[in-house]
Amino acid sequence: MVDGVTYDVVQVTLLSLYVSGSATILGSLIGIPLGAAIGLKEFGGKGLLKTITYTMYGFPPVISGLFIYYVFSRAGPLGDFGILFTPTAMILAQTLLVIPLVAGITITSVTEVDRNIKNTVRSLGANDRQATFTVIKEAWVGVITAVMIGFGRAIAEVGAAYMVGGNIDGKTRVLTTAIMLETRMGHFEYAVGLGVVLLIVACGVFLFMRWLQERELL
Amino acid sequence: MKDKSPYIGVIVLTIVMMLLIGTIAMQPGKQRLLLATTTSTQDSGLLDHILPNFESKFNCIVDVIAVGSGQAIQLGKNGDADVLLVHSPASEKQFVKDGYSTSRTLVCYNQFIIIGPSADPAGITQAANATDAFMRIYQNGTDRKAVFVSRGDASGTDTKEKTIWIKAKLNVVTFSNTWYLSTGQGMGAVLDITEQQIDKGYTLSDQATYYTRKATGIIPHLEILNQGDPFLYNQYSVIPVNPAKWPNVNATLAMDFVNWITSPDIQSMIADYTVGGQKLFIPNAGPGSIAENHLMVSHHRAAVAIRID
């Protein structure tokens, strides 16, 4: 109670992985094609769209949380779904943070590759679709970097998770919101300990992704 | 250039994610009650002490969201909570008046206390009451001898603090931030900031948060310098959200909660709850349950707390 951690830290850790991992996957499924499209196509307003995407790197997590709160509050337009104060709301809020990050880095990666490869491949007889596909495959390392950074952003943020999750014990408490709670109660050592757990978890995820890369599965 | 499709990796990750979902213990089927409350009831450990009783008696799960009273009341207005347990009487009464609830029931009370350094440059131990103490802090503040740290977040404590300044006929808006620090933070953080204002820092705190934090040893230089003024009375009430306004709320379970927390058994559980040997909350639900007068002995003065509504 007042002496320290009374909630299940393992469960909190698994929930962190679930929420941030899902947000990263969802955000990447949207962000990668979005970034590739913006990066490879020529269209009016391309420069503006790129600027907006990069600006959103600085989108405050707590504002993402506030936005999701307004939309899914009972008093809001989609309130009847009842997803406020559930992990689902947290995933949605974090996805909004991941999308611009993944899209932006994908834009940069494909643009870089595009310059060199597209002309080469075209001159070898590839059509538009094949050329695009090849560019994306060449940019894959950059894309995976984008996903990793997206995950880092998601698992480290607390503003959105606290606002739309509510830090409910056993339901929406994740590592970052637990750190806020421990700090508020004055248990600074526990807060730091939870921070270390978060870093170990992040490290584990990145090592796992590297392992997949080395086996050419990713 | 990768020969194998990179999507195998994505599929592996997705499967791992799904497995994670399965391992997270979600309790299906049980009814849930969403309680919006203040940080003082949660951080003091009171809710951890009494809620298991409710959860087993009614075979449900209580989801506790601990924020400031102002935010908790807003959650109630938006229909995002089933029941509130807060300590901001003026806002609560308005909440009921506006139809967001059909009832406001007293649960327990304690005192707000004025905290400061042992050196007490503003001499508030000699102050006759809270208003006098605040006046002295103001005078010493403008003389750069004292600093007041404020919640500044529309919480119950913040609201009480503002009313004391009004009573002292002082306008908070004119206060310079060289001595009046409006932090927008929770009580624990405000106490920490007060501790850091070496030999100068004063603040208004609730007893529960102060004693709990004192027990952790991180505010060694702070003492209770003034208490007992009936105006510092701190009433906690339970307020179920009106199902007529928000049909989605769990109205039956919310009323069960109101009846349960005001029942004699739970009222004694609240009375018995101590931290570091100090009782934090005094139950006062309904007629005939608690002492109307209560003698408290503090570090610095004996005080009499009188029940007012």
Interface residues (C-beta under 8 A of the other chain):
Chain A: M1 V2 T6 Q11 L14 L15 L17 Y18 G21 S22 I25 S73 R74 A75 G76 G79 D80 G82 L84 F85 K137 E138 W140 G166 N167 I168 D169 G170 K171 T183 R184 M185 G186 H187 F188 M209 L212 Q213 E216 L217 L218
Chain B: M1 K2 D3 K4 P6 I8 G9 V10 V12 L13 T14 M17 L20 I21 T23 I24 A25 Q27 L34 T39 D43 S44 G45 D48 H49 I61 D63 V64 I65 A66 K77 N78 G79 D80 G186 G188 A189 D192 T212 R213 A215 T216 I218 W246 N248 V275
